[in-house]
Amino acid sequence: MECPEGELSIVIVDDPQIAELNARYLNRQGPTNVISFPMREGEFSDISPDLLGDVVISADTAQKEADDQETTLEKRFNELLIHGILHLFGYDHEKDETQASEMEEKSRALLEIIEKST
């Protein structure tokens, strides 16, 4: 990702907590699996340029999705973390189909790196 000195915050919450964040910041109802809050955008982005932002993951939803996909919580968590980090780098799968494909490809590549290192 060409950001060796980047810093991010990872917050693990439950479904009620992420539902509250989802409603407050994204105007969406109910829980979701991951929300990213980029810090390299906006008026104060130059204060700490190495600060990428926050990635908030619902452990409840991650576990449900892992069960549904018949995979481990660790693998699903890693997928969500990568997804959230890619959002911090500006990838947006919701508005652009090309970026969605790029995001999926980058996600797979990063997941492979993680899986090889464990």
N, C-alpha and C positions, 0 to 999 in steps of 0.2 A: 504493500500500500504506500510505499515510499514515505513513511512517517515514523522513523525509528524512535523519535523522542516524544511521540504523541502520548497524551495522558487521557484516560477516560475513567468514568465512574460506572460501576456495575451495581445496580440495585435490584435485589430479589424481593419480591412482594407476593402477596396472595391475591386472589381474584377480586375481593372487595376493594383493595387498595388500588389495583391497576384500573378497575372500573371507574373509580373516582378520578384518577388522572386522565383517563380516556374521555370522560365527560367534560372535565374542566379545560383541558388543553386542545382536544380534538373534536369536541362537540359530538362525540359518538357514545352511544349507550352500551353498557355492559362491559364485561372483561374482554381483554385481548391478550395475545401472547407476549408481545414486545412493543415498547414505545421508545423512540430515541429523541433526545433533546440536544440538538447540535449547539455547540458554543462557538463555532468558527463562523457564524453568520450573525448579522445584525449589527446594531449600533456599537456594542461593546466588545466585538470580536477581537479587537487588537489588544485588549488588556492582557490576555494570556494566550498567545497564538498556538502554543503546544497543547492546550486543553481542547480535546475533540468534543467532549460533551458527556451526556449521561445515557446509559442504556438500562431501561427498566424491564425486567422479565418477570412474568407471573409464574411462580413455581407450580401453582395449581393447574393452570392451563397447559404448561409445558408437560406436566405429568399425564394429563388427559390425552394430549396429542401423542405423547410417546406410547401410551397404551393403545390408542387407536391405530397407530402406525406399526405396532408390534416392534418397537425399538426401545433402546434404553433412555432413561431420563438424561444421562450424560450426553448422549448423541443429540437428542432434541435440544437440550440446553445450548450445546455448542452451535447448532444450526441457528437458533434464535439469536445468540450473541453475535455471530457473524452477520446475520441479517441486520441487526441493530447497528453494528459498526459500519456496515456499508451505507446505511442511511446517514450516518454522521459524515461520511465522505461525499454525500450529495446524490447517491443513487436513489432513484424514485421509480419503483415498479408500478405505481398506481396511475401515473400520468403519461408514461412513455413506454410503448411496447418494446422498443429497441433497448432502452435502459433496463427493462424487466429481464430481457434475455441476457444482457451483459451482467446484470446482478446475479442471475441464476448461475451463470458460468463462473463468475468470480467466487460465489458461495461454495460451489463444488470444489474449486481449486483450493480454497482456504481450508475447507473441511478436510480435504486429503492431507494437507500439511499437518493439521492438528492430529489426525488419526495416526499418521506415521510417527509423530513425536511421542505418542503415549504407549 
